[in-house]
Amino acid sequence: MNKPLILVVEDDKPVRNLITTTLKTHDYKYTAAVNGAEALMAASSHNPGVVLLDLGLPDMDGVEVIKRIRSWSNMPIIVISARSEDRDKIEALDNGADDYLTKPFSVDELLARIRVAQRRLSIMQTEQASSGSLFTNGELKIDLAAGCAYLGGEQIHLTPIEYKLLCVLAANVGKVLTHTYITQKVWGSSWDNDIASLRVFMATLRKKLEPSADSPRYIQTHIGVGYRMLRIDPSDKE
């Protein structure tokens, strides 16, 4: 897999140097911006493969940067911020961020998040090019034309809500989806009872999908925020 150009948007020089040194050490190309205006200019002119975005910028809030980029591009955006409250994560994710990393962070975790974002972009581009009706992730297959799902070659018997929920997760594989985003897609609203229903349906879907409740392979919970469908490496054997 070719390594993407990374746009680093960070006004704190020590943190910016840590990130860029890490990227250089691991053979990533990168460009840097120290405020929102520079970030938007770099995003439009360089078309980076991944954006690493601090929320606390001197000229505008990072969420505004996310909104503006999302008005014209689906490039993966990973928020890196000292803001650790769930509401901050939810606001960034609801406005189009793909992932959220809280400072301080480990170098290994940063690199792992970049790889996840890169895989998601690659998959999205492949699916757009093929326009196929079959989604495959590990042993999970979803026949979108027939409205059926299979695990290990065996059909999974899903309720209409469970199937719709699975399709929403699959359409955004590798991306953290908030409770609000999912309930809007599945129920068309996001009341408290919708979020309570989401937890119930997610539990029943997992029972049908996951080989082990203690070590889920397909659906990852982000407590207080939402869920993410993990992309299964084809070489990963159970």
MOHU-V972922 format. One record per residue. N is the residue number from 1. RES is the residue in one small letter. PSI is psi as a letter, one per 20 degrees, with the letter a starting at -180 (NA if undefined). NEAR is the number of other ideal C-beta (glycine too) atoms within 12 Angstrom. Layout:
n=<N & N>
res=<RES & RES>
psi=<PSI & PSI>
near=<NEAR & NEAR>
//
This chain:
n=<1 & 2 & 3 & 4 & 5 & 6 & 7 & 8 & 9 & 10 & 11 & 12 & 13 & 14 & 15 & 16 & 17 & 18 & 19 & 20 & 21 & 22 & 23 & 24 & 25 & 26 & 27 & 28 & 29 & 30 & 31 & 32 & 33 & 34 & 35 & 36 & 37 & 38 & 39 & 40 & 41 & 42 & 43 & 44 & 45 & 46 & 47 & 48 & 49 & 50 & 51 & 52 & 53 & 54 & 55 & 56 & 57 & 58 & 59 & 60 & 61 & 62 & 63 & 64 & 65 & 66 & 67 & 68 & 69 & 70 & 71 & 72 & 73 & 74 & 75 & 76 & 77 & 78 & 79 & 80 & 81 & 82 & 83 & 84 & 85 & 86 & 87 & 88 & 89 & 90 & 91 & 92 & 93 & 94 & 95 & 96 & 97 & 98 & 99 & 100 & 101 & 102 & 103 & 104 & 105 & 106 & 107 & 108 & 109 & 110 & 111 & 112 & 113 & 114 & 115 & 116 & 117 & 118 & 119 & 120 & 121 & 122 & 123 & 124 & 125 & 126 & 127 & 128 & 129 & 130 & 131 & 132 & 133 & 134 & 135 & 136 & 137 & 138 & 139 & 140 & 141 & 142 & 143 & 144 & 145 & 146 & 147 & 148 & 149 & 150 & 151 & 152 & 153 & 154 & 155 & 156 & 157 & 158 & 159 & 160 & 161 & 162 & 163 & 164 & 165 & 166 & 167 & 168 & 169 & 170 & 171 & 172 & 173 & 174 & 175 & 176 & 177 & 178 & 179 & 180 & 181 & 182 & 183 & 184 & 185 & 186 & 187 & 188 & 189 & 190 & 191 & 192 & 193 & 194 & 195 & 196 & 197 & 198 & 199 & 200 & 201 & 202 & 203 & 204 & 205 & 206 & 207 & 208 & 209 & 210 & 211 & 212 & 213 & 214 & 215 & 216 & 217 & 218 & 219 & 220 & 221 & 222 & 223 & 224 & 225 & 226 & 227 & 228 & 229 & 230 & 231 & 232 & 233 & 234 & 235 & 236 & 237 & 238>
res=<m & n & k & p & l & i & l & v & v & e & d & d & k & p & v & r & n & l & i & t & t & t & l & k & t & h & d & y & k & y & t & a & a & v & n & g & a & e & a & l & m & a & a & s & s & h & n & p & g & v & v & l & l & d & l & g & l & p & d & m & d & g & v & e & v & i & k & r & i & r & s & w & s & n & m & p & i & i & v & i & s & a & r & s & e & d & r & d & k & i & e & a & l & d & n & g & a & d & d & y & l & t & k & p & f & s & v & d & e & l & l & a & r & i & r & v & a & q & r & r & l & s & i & m & q & t & e & q & a & s & s & g & s & l & f & t & n & g & e & l & k & i & d & l & a & a & g & c & a & y & l & g & g & e & q & i & h & l & t & p & i & e & y & k & l & l & c & v & l & a & a & n & v & g & k & v & l & t & h & t & y & i & t & q & k & v & w & g & s & s & w & d & n & d & i & a & s & l & r & v & f & m & a & t & l & r & k & k & l & e & p & s & a & d & s & p & r & y & i & q & t & h & i & g & v & g & y & r & m & l & r & i & d & p & s & d & k & e>
psi=<p & p & p & r & p & p & o & o & o & p & i & o & g & g & g & g & h & g & g & h & g & g & g & g & h & k & k & q & q & r & q & q & q & i & r & g & g & h & g & h & g & h & h & h & h & i & m & q & h & q & p & o & p & q & h & m & q & h & h & q & q & h & h & h & g & g & g & g & g & i & i & i & q & j & p & p & o & o & p & o & q & i & o & i & q & h & h & g & g & g & g & g & g & h & j & i & q & h & r & p & p & p & q & q & q & q & g & h & g & g & h & g & h & g & g & g & h & g & g & g & g & g & g & g & h & g & h & h & h & h & k & r & j & p & p & p & o & c & j & p & p & o & n & h & g & i & k & q & q & q & o & k & i & p & p & p & o & q & r & h & g & g & g & g & g & g & h & g & g & h & i & k & p & i & p & p & p & r & g & g & g & g & h & g & h & g & i & j & r & l & r & h & h & g & h & g & h & g & h & g & h & h & g & h & g & h & h & h & h & p & h & p & h & h & m & p & h & g & p & p & p & n & p & i & g & b & q & p & p & q & p & p & p & h & i & o & q & NA>
near=<17 & 11 & 22 & 31 & 27 & 42 & 44 & 40 & 47 & 42 & 28 & 24 & 15 & 13 & 27 & 29 & 17 & 24 & 39 & 28 & 19 & 27 & 31 & 18 & 14 & 20 & 13 & 29 & 20 & 32 & 31 & 33 & 36 & 26 & 26 & 31 & 20 & 27 & 39 & 31 & 21 & 29 & 36 & 21 & 14 & 25 & 20 & 38 & 36 & 47 & 49 & 50 & 53 & 43 & 39 & 27 & 29 & 19 & 18 & 24 & 26 & 40 & 32 & 25 & 42 & 39 & 23 & 25 & 34 & 25 & 15 & 13 & 26 & 26 & 35 & 41 & 45 & 49 & 46 & 42 & 37 & 21 & 24 & 20 & 16 & 22 & 17 & 27 & 33 & 29 & 27 & 41 & 37 & 29 & 29 & 35 & 43 & 40 & 42 & 45 & 38 & 26 & 25 & 16 & 27 & 14 & 19 & 13 & 20 & 35 & 26 & 20 & 36 & 41 & 28 & 31 & 42 & 31 & 31 & 37 & 35 & 24 & 31 & 27 & 18 & 17 & 23 & 13 & 10 & 13 & 11 & 16 & 16 & 19 & 32 & 25 & 33 & 27 & 23 & 36 & 26 & 37 & 21 & 21 & 11 & 14 & 18 & 22 & 36 & 25 & 29 & 15 & 11 & 14 & 18 & 28 & 17 & 26 & 18 & 15 & 23 & 30 & 28 & 27 & 41 & 42 & 28 & 34 & 40 & 39 & 26 & 35 & 37 & 36 & 38 & 42 & 38 & 35 & 37 & 28 & 33 & 42 & 31 & 21 & 27 & 32 & 24 & 11 & 17 & 23 & 15 & 13 & 13 & 24 & 27 & 16 & 24 & 37 & 23 & 18 & 33 & 35 & 21 & 24 & 37 & 31 & 21 & 27 & 39 & 28 & 19 & 12 & 17 & 8 & 13 & 22 & 26 & 37 & 39 & 27 & 24 & 25 & 13 & 20 & 32 & 39 & 41 & 33 & 41 & 31 & 32 & 30 & 16 & 12 & 7 & 13 & 9 & 15>
//
